[in-house]
C-alpha cells in the first residue's frame, strides 16, 4: 500500500454514520457534524442582542440601520431554514 492510501478504520462495534472515521475521528464514538438546533438558538440570541444594542449612547442613525439590517438578515436566514426543513424533499 502506498503512503498516500488511507486504511479503512477497523471498528469492533458498528457505528451508524455517513462519515468516514478516517476523515473524522470523532464519528467513531458517535459525534460528528454540527447541531442545527444549537445554531438556530444562537442565531435568535444574536439577532436579539443586535436589536438590543440600539439602546445606547450613540446619536447617529447609521449605526441603528446596520444593527437592524444585520438582525433582519439573520432572522430571514433562520425563517428560511425553518421553512426549508419542513418542506418534504
Secondary structure, DSSP 8 states (H G I E B T S, - for coil): --TT-------SS----SS-TTT-GGGGGT--S--HHHHHHHHHHHHHHHHHTTSSS---SHHHHHHHHHHHHHHHHHHHHHHHHHS--
